[in-house]
Amino acid sequence: MLSILAGILLLGICVFFHELGHFIIGKLAGVRPRVFSIGYGRGLLFRRRKGTIYQITAIPLGGYVQFYGDDPSNQNRKMRKGDFFSVGPWRRIALAFGGPLFSILLGFIVVFVLLQTGYRPMDNIVRVDPKSALAKAGVKDGDRIVRVEDNATPSFDRIIYEFGFAKGDTVEMTVERAGSRSTLTVPVNRSEPGTPGIFTGARPLARLTMVDDGPAGSGLLKGDEIVSANGVALYSIEDLIRVLNEKPGDKAELAIRRPDAKGNFEDKALSVPLKKVPRVLLKNIIDVQTGKPGPEIVVEEGAGTDFQNILINGESFSTFTEFRAALEAAGDDAKLRIGPVEIKAAVELTYRRQIGIRPAEKHLSALREMSLVEQVALSFDETVFITKSTFVGLWRIIQGKLSFNKSVSGPVKMVAIAAKTVEMGWQTYFLLMAQITIILGVMNLLPIPVLDGGHIVFYLIEALYKPVSLKVQAGATRIGMAVMLAMGIYVIGLDIIDVFFRRVFG
């Protein structure tokens, strides 16, 4: 529930800042605001101050600022100072542009504050799945991907972007390895035609970092970075599990980096005792009734398995120890039933070695120490990058090169995504805020009547030529409202299907 409220709060902040832009620029332009509203419909919370009503409504799916005298059909009445149409078209253009400007400005501010608190974009050094098409193309662990096509990729996010908007089925990728560069041709994976390219088979390089002190006798402390185990470099939790179980032994030789109070690191070597966790592997599974093969099953002590649903020769068990002992006693004659399904399987009784820790994968940053000027420059660069990505995405949707259904999210899905990011940490949450607010700003610049971009087009024509007739404005506005209403209902419907029905029914 709290994560959903956090998602609603994120969207509310984005809407508030957008409307604040209209409000402030409007007052600077000499126009009096009549209503400042977060949401639509009847106000639940409201206050009147100096001629302006400030309110939060029951339908928090957007917001608006209403100005005195902003109805174009009432321009024949006596104009008062501070009315919307009492100022010239250039001031009205500035007022309409104020919302998108503040939305994009909020994105810049959020990124800058994140940089101040230690956030850095993920590095462009990658960890590669050896079975992936990327590996077959020649990309290796530790490669730095510096360019995709003709575009620089200083961070992992930029790599994902370039793949997402790749025009063909392959891209030319420049990788840096041991100080030398080479160009590789890499296939672009798409889940289906009309969807963005997906950068698969690689992830950003990471360090395993202790989030708590290790168990007694391990010597591991909170904040330690585990660099290697038994001489093998570690970049993921899967790496650690694999290395600890490759060879028998009671100890693991770890190389760690321990931070001090000043942020410097000291290299240390630790000999850490291992625990043996009993496990059962069920391999070569066959459904007795249908003859169909099934996936390998791993049953492990402490994994929370419901043994009441697993029968061996008709007998159920309450603990892993009883279950394992029964399998060992039955040998090859064991008849297994999992729920209603009877299976045949090759049984392997084994152990998994572990230290007894749950480290976090801390991604390497593209940049370490940054001056204030560098932080401002990077904030600007990231803001331009997200803005450009949004424009490119919209243009490719208009061209029919990207699927509308797969590329557009409405408020329901945005809240769901925002709620999910709460679990991933506050930095991820605020990064999403930066992206959503910039997308909100860009979308409102579309030249559709009822959006800010549509108003800007009307006022620009007035400034350069003559006012658009009220009949044309009214007709265009009705069409714009119908289009936006239909699109809004359709997108919210897609959101509901994606967020709720697919999650429930798979």
N, C-alpha and C positions, 0 to 999 in steps of 0.2 A: 504493500500500500504506500509506504514512504517513497519507494522508487517511482511509483506512478505520479505521486504529488511532485516529486523532483522533476519529472518529465514535463508536467504541466507548467511548473514554475519556469523551466528553461524556455518553453515556447512563449510564456507570458512576458518574460524579460525581453525577448526578441521583438515581440509586438509593441511593448511599451516604448522601447528605444526608437522604433520606427515612427510611431505616432509622436513621440517627443520631438523628432526632427521637424515634422510638419508644424507642431505647436510653436517651437522656438523660432524657426525661420519665418513663420507666419507673423509672429509678434514683431520680429525685427523688420519685416516688410510693411508693418503698419496695419495689419489685419487683426481684428479682435476674435479670439476663439470663443465659441458659444458652448461646445461640449467636447470634453476629452474623455473618450471611452475605451476601456479595455474589454472587448467582447461586444456582442450585439444583443439587442432586445432590452427588456426592462432592467433598470439598474438595481442591483441588490445592495450595494454600498455606494453612496454618493454624497457629495458635498458641494455647495455653491460658494464660490469665492471670487469677488471682484467681477461679477457678471459671467463667470464660466462655471459650468457644472462638470465636476470630476467624478467619474463613476466606473464601477466594475459590474458587469452584467452577468446574467445566468448562463449565457452561451459564450464562453471564452475562446471562440474560434476566430480570432482576429481583433480588430479594433478600428477606431476612426477618430478624426478630429473634425467637428463641424464648426464652420466660421459664420459669423453674422453676415447675412446678405449673400450667401453663396449659391442661391438658386438662380440660374441664368434666366428663367422665365419671369422673374420679378425685377428685371433691370429697369423697367419703366417707372417703378416707384421712386420716390425721393431717396436719393443715395445719402447715407450718413457716413461721417468720418469713421474709418475702421471697418466699413463693410468690405466684403471680399472683392466686389467689382469696382470699388472706389479707387483701387490701385491699378497700375498699368500691367500689361501682359507679362513683361519681363519679371516683375515682382511675383506675379502668380506662378510663373515658371520656377522661380527660386523656391517658392513655397511648396510646390508639388514635388520638386527634386529633393526637398529637405528630408523626407522620409527615407528614400533609398540611400541618401548620403549618410544619414545617421546609422542606418542598418550596417552599411559597409564600415563605417567608422567604429561601431561597436566590435566588429570582427577584428579590426586592427588593435583596438584597446585590449581585447581578451588575449590575443596572441602575445602582445607586448607584456602584459602582466604575467602570463605563463612563463615567458622567457626570464622575467625578473625572479620568478620562484624556482628556477632550475630546469624548466622544460627545454628540451632540445629535440629537433626532428630526428627520426630514426636514421641511422647511417645507411649508406648505399652498399655496404659490404653484406654479402648474402651467404646463407646456409642453404645448400641445395639437396633436394631429395634425389638420391642416386638413380632412382627408377624413372624420373620425370623426363619429359621431352626437353626440358631446359638442360639437364645433365647430358642428354644424348647430343645436344647441340654444341657441347663443349664447355658449359659453365661449371665451375668447381667451387667447393667450399672456400670461403675467404676471398673470392673474386669481388672486386669493386666495380659495380656497373656505373660507368661515368656518363654514357650517352645511350639514348634510344632513338634511332633514326638520327636526325640532326639536332636533337634537343638534349641539353645537359640535364642530368639527373643527380643532383647533389644529395638527395635523400631518398629513402625507400618509398615515401609517398609519391614522389615524382615518377618513379619507375612504374608504380601502379597506374598513375594517371596516363602516362604515355601508352601503356598497354591498353588501357580502357578506351582510348580514342584513336587507336591504330586503325588505319584505313584498310589495310590488306590483311591477308591471312598469315603473313610473316613480318618480322621487323628486323632491321639491322641493329645489333646491340654491340656497343664498345665496352669491353671489360679490361680492367687493369689488374695485372697479376705480376708480383715480384718486380715492380717498376716498369714493366713493358705493357703495351696495349695491343689488343687484337680485336678484330671485328667478327662477330658471329651472327649467323642467320637463325633466328629463333621463331618457332611457330606461335601464333596468337591463339589461345584457347578461348572459345566462346561457348557458353552453356547452350545457346541456340541462336539461329540467325536473328539479327536485330538487337542483340544484347551487347553490352560493352565487352571488350576483351578482358580476360582474367589472367592476372600474373600468377600462375600456379607453379608448384614445384620448387619454390624457394621462399624463404622468410628472412627477416633481418637478423643479422648476427646478434647473439645475446650472451650475457654472462649470468651464471647461476649465482644468485645473491641470497644469503641467509636472512630470513625475515624475523627469526627468533634464534636464541642460543640453541646449539645442538645438544643432544643427550649427554648425560654425565659420562666423562671419559673420552668424549670425541675431540675436545679442544676447540670446537667450532663456536664462534660467537656471532651474534647478530651483526649484520653488515659485511661479514666476510664474503669475498667473491671466490668461488671455487673455479680455478683456472683449468686444472687437469686432475685425472684420477688414473693411477697406475701408468703414468706417462702419456696418457691420451688426452688431447685437448677436448674440453667440454663446452658446448654451445647451447645445450638444451637439457631438460630433465630426462628425455628419452636417451640422450647420450650417456648420462650418468647411470641410468638403469642398465643399459647395455654393457657398459664397461665393467660394472660391479659383478655382472653375471656371466661374463665371457670365460673367466677362469676360476677354478675353485680356490678358496682361501678364506682366512678368518679376519683379514685386515685389508684396508685400502690405503694406498699411499696418495695423499692429496697434496696438490700445490694450491695455495690460496694467496689472495691479496687482502690484507687487513687494513682498513682505513683508520687514520688517527683523527684527533679533534680538528686538525687543520685541513683535512681532506686529502692528505698525502697517503700513499699506500706502502705497506711493508710486505715483502714476499716471505712466506713461511711454508714449511713442509710439515705435514701432520700424518701420523700413522693412526688411522681410525678403525676401531673394531667394527665388525659387521655382524648383523643379526641374520639368522636363517629363518625365513618365513615359509612354513609348509604350504604347498599348493598342489592342486590336481589339474592335469591337462587332459581334456577329452578330445582326441584327435580322430580324423577320418570318420566323422559322424554320418550315419545313414539312418533316415526315418524308416523304420521297419515296415510300416504300412504302405508308404508311397514309393520307397526306394530312392528318394531324393537325398542328395548330400546336404549337410548342414555346416555352419561355420564352427571353427574350433571354440571350445568353451574352457575358460579358466576359472577354477573355483579356488579361492584363497582364504586363509584364516583372517578373520577380522574384516572381510569385505561386505558383510551384511547380507549374505545369501540366505534365502528362505529355504531351509533344508526340508521343511514339511512337504514341499512340492517336488522333491527329488527322491525317487524310490530306487533302492537296490534290492533286487529279488523280492519285491513287494514290501520292503521295510523302509520306513522313514526315520529321520534322525533329527535331533535338536541342536547338535553342535558339529563343527567342522571336524573335530577330532574323531567323533563317532563315525562320521561319513567316510573319512579317509581310511580308518581302520577296517571298515566293512568292505571297501573297495580292495584293500590290500589282501584281506582274507578270501574274498570271492575270486580274485584273479581274473582269468579269461572267461570264467563262467558267469560273470556279473551281467544281470539283466537290468538295464537302466530305463527309467521312465521319468521324464521331465514334464510335469503337469499331465496332460492327457496323451502325450506323445511318447511312444516307446522307441528307443534308439539303440543302435549298435555303435560302439566306439572303441578305439584303442586308448587304453588308460595308461597315463604316465604319472607316477608319483614323484614329485620333485620338490625343490626348494627355490626360493628367490632370496638373494642376498640384498640387504639394504642397510643404510646407516641409521635410518630412523629420523630423517629430516624431510621437510617440504620447502625447498628453496624456490624463490621466484625467478622467472626469466626476465632479467633486466636488459632491455635492448641498448645496444651501443648508440651513443648520440653522434650525429653528424658533426657537431661542433662542441667544444668543451668550454673554455673561458671566452666570454664575449664582452666587449666594451659596450657602453650605453649606446654609442653611435651604431655599432654593429647590431645591437638588439632592435633599434628603431628600423634599420635598413632591412633586417630579416622579417620583422613584423609587416613592413610595407610589402616586401616580396611575397610573403605568404598570403597576404590579403589580395594582392594582384593575381596570384596563382589561383586562389579559390574563385575569384570573380571571373577570370578567364575560363576556368574549367566549366563554370555554370553557363556562360555564354556559348561556349563550344558545344556543350551538351544540348542546350536548347536548339541551337542551329541544326545539329544532327538529327534531333527529333523532328524538326520541321521538314528536313530533307528526306525523312523516312529511313534514315540509316541507323537509328536507334528506336527500339520499341518504347512507345509511350507508357504502356502498362508496366514495363520492367524498370523504367527510369524515373518515374514520378512518384512522390510520396505526399500524402495529405497529412492533416494534423493528427489523426489517430495513430498513424504509423510513426510519425515524428515523435510523439509522446512515448510510444512503445520503445523506439530506439533509444530515446533519451533516458528512459527508465532503466534500460539494459546497461547503458554506459555508467550509471551510478555504481553498479557492481564492479566495474572495471577500474574505478578510481576517479578522483576529482579532476585530474588533468584531462582524461579522456572525455569527461562530461563537458568541461569548458571548451575543449577543442571542437566538440560537436556544436556547442553554442555558437562559436565563431563561424562554422560552416553554415549553419542554418540561418543565422542573421544575414550573412552575405548573400545567400541564395534568395532570401526574402527580399532584400534590396534589389537584386538583379531582376527577379520575377516581376516586381512592381514597375520596372522600367519598360516592360513590354508595351507596345503602342496599341493597347486595347482600351476602348472607352470603359470607364469606371476604375481602371487602374491609373496609377500616377503617370505612367508613360502616355496613356491616352489623353489625359488632361494637358500634358506638356505639348503634345502634337497640336491640340486645339489652340492653345495660347501662342505657340510658335507661329502658326498660320496667321493668327490675329496680329502678332507683332510685325511680321514680314509682309503681310498682304492686307487682309481685312478680317473682321470677326466672322467665324463660321456661323451660319444662320441657326437660329434656335431649332428650326425643324430638323436640320441635319444633325445637330447635337443630340436632340431628343431621340431621334431614330437610331443613331449610332450607339447611344447610351443603352437603349432598350436591347439592342442586339448584343452589346457587350455584356450586359447583365445576364441575359439568357445564356450566352456562351459560358460565362464564368459560373453561373448557377449549375448548369448541366455538367460542366467539367468538375465542379466541386462535389456534386452528388456522386458522380462516377468515380472520382479518385477516393472519396471517403468509403464508397462501396468496395473498391479494391483494397483499401486499408483494412477494412473489417474482415474481408475474406483472408487476407494475408496474415493478419495479426491473430485472429481468433479461430476461424474455421480450419485453416491449414495446420495450425498448432494443435487443435483438438483431434482432427481426423487424419492428420498426416498428409 
